Amino acid sequence: MLILLAFIIVFHITSAALLFISTIDNAWWVGDVFTTDVWRVCTTTNSTCMAIGDHFSEYQSIQAVQATMVLSTIFCCVAFLVFILQLFRLKQGERFVLTSVIQLLSCLCVMIAASIYTDRHEELHKSTMYFIDVSQGRYGYSFVLAWIAFAFTLISGVMYLVLRKRK
């Protein structure tokens, strides 16, 4: 049981780390001379960055991605704290339902964020407001990490739902 508990804790921490990296790091859309995420656009040649603000035509889509990724990260951290509290407070045989619900909310949020970005990426990167042409790029590793974090949070949410507190 102790090994299973350690595995679940490591899996949850890994999920949170993936969410933090994919939310913060500047690699959702990359090209040869630029990197961009949901917060800013940077050139790799002279290291200049420009924040994505309300002057962009698709700013509402970016704000939706920003909000849901931040919410997902917060839900994942809260789920971990609730799990630790429930670990010591639940009676034997009870399930970690509250932890599971919060983790599944985190899963839903990251899925919404990555789905919006996937759907709107053409409009997002054809804006004339960028100081460089970012239309010729590809998805970066932060975007891929967001989808991996979706799978991890889904799996851990289901694991918490199935998990019972045992001796």
C-alpha positions in Angstrom: 0.0 0.0 0.0 2.9 2.3 0.8 4.3 1.8 -2.7 1.0 2.6 -4.3 0.6 5.7 -2.2 4.1 6.9 -3.2 3.4 6.2 -6.9 0.1 8.2 -6.7 1.9 11.1 -5.0 4.7 11.1 -7.6 2.2 10.9 -10.4 0.2 13.9 -9.0 3.4 16.0 -8.6 4.4 15.1 -12.1 1.0 16.3 -13.4 1.4 19.6 -11.5 4.9 20.1 -12.8 3.7 19.5 -16.4 0.9 22.0 -15.9 3.3 24.6 -14.5 5.8 24.1 -17.3 3.2 24.2 -20.1 1.5 27.3 -18.6 4.7 29.3 -18.0 7.2 28.3 -20.7 7.3 30.2 -24.0 6.9 27.3 -26.4 3.3 26.8 -27.5 4.0 27.8 -31.1 7.6 27.9 -32.4 9.4 28.8 -35.5 13.0 29.2 -36.7 13.3 32.8 -35.4 10.5 33.0 -32.8 8.7 31.4 -29.9 5.3 32.2 -28.7 2.9 31.1 -25.9 -0.2 32.4 -24.4 1.6 35.3 -22.7 4.2 36.8 -25.1 6.0 36.5 -28.4 9.8 36.4 -28.5 12.4 36.4 -31.2 15.3 34.0 -30.8 17.7 36.1 -32.9 17.8 39.3 -30.7 15.8 38.1 -27.6 13.1 40.8 -27.8 9.7 39.9 -26.4 6.3 41.5 -26.8 3.4 40.8 -24.4 0.2 39.7 -26.0 -2.3 42.4 -25.1 -5.8 43.5 -25.9 -4.6 45.1 -29.2 -4.6 41.6 -30.8 -7.6 40.6 -32.7 -7.9 37.2 -31.1 -7.1 38.4 -27.6 -10.3 36.9 -26.1 -9.3 33.4 -27.3 -5.8 33.9 -25.7 -7.4 35.1 -22.5 -9.6 32.0 -22.4 -6.5 29.8 -22.8 -4.6 31.7 -20.1 -7.5 31.5 -17.6 -8.2 27.8 -18.1 -4.5 26.9 -17.9 -4.1 28.9 -14.7 -7.3 27.4 -13.2 -6.1 23.9 -14.2 -2.8 24.4 -12.4 -4.6 25.8 -9.3 -7.0 22.9 -9.2 -4.2 20.4 -9.5 -2.4 21.9 -6.5 -5.6 22.2 -4.5 -6.4 18.5 -5.3 -3.0 17.5 -3.9 -3.5 19.5 -0.7 -7.0 18.0 -0.3 -5.5 14.5 -0.9 -3.0 15.0 1.8 -5.7 16.2 4.2 -8.0 13.4 3.3 -5.2 10.9 3.8 -5.1 11.7 7.5 -8.8 12.6 8.0 -10.8 9.9 6.2 -11.9 6.7 7.9 -10.7 3.4 6.6 -12.6 2.2 3.5 -13.7 5.7 2.3 -12.8 7.0 -1.2 -11.0 10.1 -2.1 -14.0 11.5 -4.0 -13.4 15.2 -3.3 -9.8 14.9 -4.5 -11.0 13.1 -7.6 -13.5 15.7 -8.4 -11.0 18.6 -8.1 -8.4 16.7 -10.2 -11.0 16.0 -12.9 -11.9 19.7 -12.9 -8.2 20.3 -13.5 -8.3 17.8 -16.4 -11.3 19.6 -17.9 -9.7 23.0 -17.7 -6.5 21.9 -19.4 -8.5 20.1 -22.1 -10.5 23.3 -22.7 -7.4 25.4 -22.9 -5.6 23.1 -25.3 -8.7 22.6 -27.4 -9.3 26.4 -27.8 -5.6 26.9 -28.8 -5.8 24.0 -31.3 -9.0 25.4 -32.8 -8.0 29.0 -33.0 -4.2 28.7 -33.8 -4.6 29.8 -37.4 -6.4 33.0 -36.5 -4.1 33.6 -33.5 -0.9 33.5 -35.7 -2.2 35.4 -38.7 -2.6 38.6 -36.8 -0.8 41.6 -38.2 -0.1 42.9 -34.7 2.9 40.8 -34.2 6.3 42.4 -34.9 7.4 39.3 -36.8 5.6 36.8 -39.0 4.6 33.9 -36.8 2.2 32.2 -39.2 4.9 29.7 -40.4 5.5 27.7 -37.2 4.6 24.5 -35.5 3.3 23.4 -32.1 6.0 23.6 -29.5 6.7 21.3 -26.5 4.7 23.3 -24.1 1.6 22.7 -26.1 2.4 18.9 -26.2 3.0 19.0 -22.4 -0.4 20.5 -21.9 -2.0 17.5 -23.7 0.2 15.1 -21.7 -0.9 16.9 -18.5 -4.5 16.4 -19.6 -3.9 12.7 -19.8 -2.0 12.6 -16.5 -4.7 14.6 -14.6 -7.4 12.4 -16.1 -5.6 9.2 -15.0 -4.9 10.5 -11.6 -8.5 11.8 -11.2 -9.8 8.3 -12.0 -7.2 6.7 -9.7 -8.4 8.9 -6.8 -12.0 7.9 -7.5 -11.1 4.2 -7.4 -8.6 4.5 -4.5 -9.8 3.5 -1.0 -8.1 4.2 2.2 -6.8 0.9 3.5 -4.6 -0.2 6.4 
